[in-house]
Amino acid sequence: MKRIPEWAVFVAFLGVVALLPLIVEANDDDRGKALYQDKCGFCHGQRGDGKGPAAEPLAGHPVSFANSGFWKGDAEMKIEETIKKGKEMMPAFDLETDEIKAIIRYMSEVFKKGTRNTQ
């Protein structure tokens, strides 16, 4: 059997280590999406437009994250506070800090990114 040179193993290891942040980030994106769909999508909608299946009967309707005006100011802080404390008809959610951050990253990537063309 042919022996793999030690340097080749080391180079392969370095390649995996270099890709690890991308792998973790991809998993975090999936986690943020799943959390958003589970906790937020029912009211805010899968497109973040505030038109989820439960939105119609709610007074004032849920906020649209697809509106560029929502992202003005410190939207990330606003999202975090609202998740933790609730707001009007929205209840507070008991989520870990890393779960909230994953939701915010997902929302920023998907909904904020989609508003760039409409600003």
N, C-alpha and C positions, 0 to 999 in steps of 0.2 A: 504494500500500500504506500502511496506517495504521501510524504509529509508536507503540510502547509507551512511555509516559512513564517516565523514569528512576526516579522514585519508586516506580512499580509494580514494577519489576524489583528494587529495593532491598527492598521489603516482602516480595516473594516469596522473596528470598534469606534474609531474617531468619526467615521461616517454616520454610524448609528447615533452617537452622542450629538453630532451636529444636527441631525434630523429630529431629535427628540422634542425640542420645543414646538416644531410644526405638528408633530403627532399629538402632543398634549393639547395644542391650540385647536386642532380639528375636533378632538373629543370634547373640549370645552364648548365649541360652537354647537355641537350636537346636543350637549347638555343644556345650554342656554335656550336652544330652540324647543327642546322637549319641555323644559320648565315653563317657557312662555306659552306654549300650546296648552299645557295642563292648567296653569294658574291664571293666565291673562286672556287667552284667545277666545274663551267663551263669551266674554263681553266686548273686548277690544277688537276681536276679529283676527283671523289668521294673516290678513294683509295689514293689520295695525290701523285700519281705517275707522275704528270705533263702531263697526257694523257686525259684531258677532251675533250668534244666534240668540243670546240673552239681552242684547242691547236695546231693542225696541221698547219694551215696557219700562225701562229705567228712566227716571226723571233726569233731564239734562243730557242724556246719552253719554257713553264713555268717550274719553278723549281720543282723538285721532292722532296716532303717531306718524301718519303719512303726510301730515300737514307741516310744512317747513317752519311755521310759526312756533310749533311745539318745541323745536330744537334750539330756539333762541335762548340765551342765558345759560344757566347751569342745569340743563335738562337731566343729566345723569343724577345729580343730587336730588332733583325733584322726583325722579322715578324711585330712587332708593327710599326717600322719606315716605312716599305714598305706599310703597310695598310694606314698609315697617309699621306705619301708623294708620293706614287706610285714609280714605278721603270721601266725604259725602256718603254715597251708597256703597262704595267699595270697601270691603273689609280689609283689615290688616292681615298680612300673611306671615306666619312664623317660619321664616327661611333663614338659612345660614348665610353669612356674609358672602361666601364664595358662590352660593347659588344666586344671590341677588346680582352680584357682579357678572355672572354668566348670562343672566337675563338681559342686563344692560348692554353687554357687549353684543349679544344677538340683536337686540332692538336697534342699537346704533348702526350696526353693519347692514341690516336689512331695511329698516324703515327710514333712518336718517339718510342713508345712501340714496334711497329712492327719491328723496325730496330735493336733492342737489340740482336736478334739472328744472325744478319748479320755483326756485328761489329768485 
